[in-house]
Amino acid sequence: MSGRTILFLQVTEPGAYPPIMNAAFCLADRGWQATLLAAPIAGLDTPVPVHPGVTVRAIATRPSHVIRPADYLRYHLAAARLALTQRPAVIYASDPLAASPARLAARLAGAAIVYHEHDSPAAGALRPWFAARRQSVARRAAAVVLPNAARAAVVTAGLGLDPARVHTVWNVPRLAELPVPTHRDRSGPLVLYYHGSITPDRLPETLMPALVSLDGAAVLRIVGYETPSGTGHVRRLQSLAGAMGSLVDYRGIVGRDEAMAQAAAADVGLALVPTEGGDINLANMAGASNKAFDYMAAGLPLIVTDRPEWRSLVVEPGYGVAVDPRRADAIAGAVRRLAADREGVRAMGEAARARIAAEWHYERQFAPVIEVIERVGRGPSQPSGPGAGA
């Protein structure tokens, strides 16, 4: 394999990262052959949807999120083998741990590099060896991609990058991922929906007294997986509901397509983050949170944290409401108003979906990066899939 072949490296489960899948699918729609090298984690089965231009390879499953030296070495060796056998034109590295195997693979294949950082480490958090390779790969990359402009500015300054090579690409869905609108039974309880990684920061405990106080007017539906910091959190939420534990409907880990379908059957999406503090990622989630855009694509209005960037992105255009997630009474008040105005909920959701379809989709956001990839990846191409080049 050569020419229009791209190798995605991420020392994790790519199926848990929509931007990785969206980048691969957008390129595959344009005739590229994409290979995703996964590092599976036991108990975290997040499959990548089938696409004729995308292949998933994997090293041996590791028992936990912890990456042992043997796992990391195994990943390097697998990346090297793929680089030598496929001779990809481009290595697409996602996040700091992928920097070292990406540098090795690019050297073996004579390939260009794109570096896409989904989660940025705090200053001084990486060991010097990892930090040096992250900086080396980012400086060498033909394009560096981050999901939030404020984070992009911090990373650009911190790593000494050329701003012209840094691109902000929001974690929005592809046009092909927009679920078909479904009929919602608006006579029952308001269904609050959440999907993705489950943590106390994203699903605060204040949700439960808020829902209990509404006496069955709303329920919480959760799809996703508990992170190490969130182990047991779903059970904790159910226990906080006491005798009304059925208010929490946990549907486990599902694939991306099913998660979007589940969203389309709900009423309101939850996209909450801490009101203050947190690391560089939690402090700059507007644009970086795929959840918010996924819900909008499914025709759901949002409940977001009352922070300036979220008010600007969601509340002011009329796509949702803002609350202080630390206050159960604030959450209860917002949910009560939404439950009493189902027509308003429908109108906000339709407006949000229309914005996704018109401009907030990955084909449009990722287009400048595709231009770079096709320039450095040995020759131009023509679109061959739905929405390509939009």
Secondary structure as GFF3:
##gff-version 3
##sequence-region A 1 390
A	DSSP	beta_strand	5	9	.	.	.	ID=ss1
A	DSSP	three_ten_helix	14	16	.	.	.	ID=ss2
A	DSSP	alpha_helix	18	28	.	.	.	ID=ss3
A	DSSP	beta_strand	33	38	.	.	.	ID=ss4
A	DSSP	beta_strand	54	58	.	.	.	ID=ss5
A	DSSP	alpha_helix	69	86	.	.	.	ID=ss6
A	DSSP	beta_strand	90	94	.	.	.	ID=ss7
A	DSSP	three_ten_helix	96	98	.	.	.	ID=ss8
A	DSSP	alpha_helix	99	109	.	.	.	ID=ss9
A	DSSP	beta_strand	112	116	.	.	.	ID=ss10
A	DSSP	alpha_helix	128	140	.	.	.	ID=ss11
A	DSSP	beta_strand	143	146	.	.	.	ID=ss12
A	DSSP	alpha_helix	149	159	.	.	.	ID=ss13
A	DSSP	three_ten_helix	163	165	.	.	.	ID=ss14
A	DSSP	beta_strand	166	168	.	.	.	ID=ss15
A	DSSP	three_ten_helix	175	177	.	.	.	ID=ss16
A	DSSP	beta_strand	190	198	.	.	.	ID=ss17
A	DSSP	alpha_helix	207	213	.	.	.	ID=ss18
A	DSSP	beta_strand	218	226	.	.	.	ID=ss19
A	DSSP	three_ten_helix	228	230	.	.	.	ID=ss20
A	DSSP	alpha_helix	233	240	.	.	.	ID=ss21
A	DSSP	three_ten_helix	242	247	.	.	.	ID=ss22
A	DSSP	beta_strand	248	250	.	.	.	ID=ss23
A	DSSP	alpha_helix	256	264	.	.	.	ID=ss24
A	DSSP	beta_strand	268	271	.	.	.	ID=ss25
A	DSSP	three_ten_helix	282	284	.	.	.	ID=ss26
A	DSSP	alpha_helix	290	297	.	.	.	ID=ss27
A	DSSP	beta_strand	302	305	.	.	.	ID=ss28
A	DSSP	alpha_helix	308	310	.	.	.	ID=ss29
A	DSSP	pi_helix	311	315	.	.	.	ID=ss30
A	DSSP	beta_strand	320	323	.	.	.	ID=ss31
A	DSSP	alpha_helix	328	340	.	.	.	ID=ss32
A	DSSP	alpha_helix	342	358	.	.	.	ID=ss33
A	DSSP	alpha_helix	362	365	.	.	.	ID=ss34
A	DSSP	alpha_helix	367	376	.	.	.	ID=ss35
###
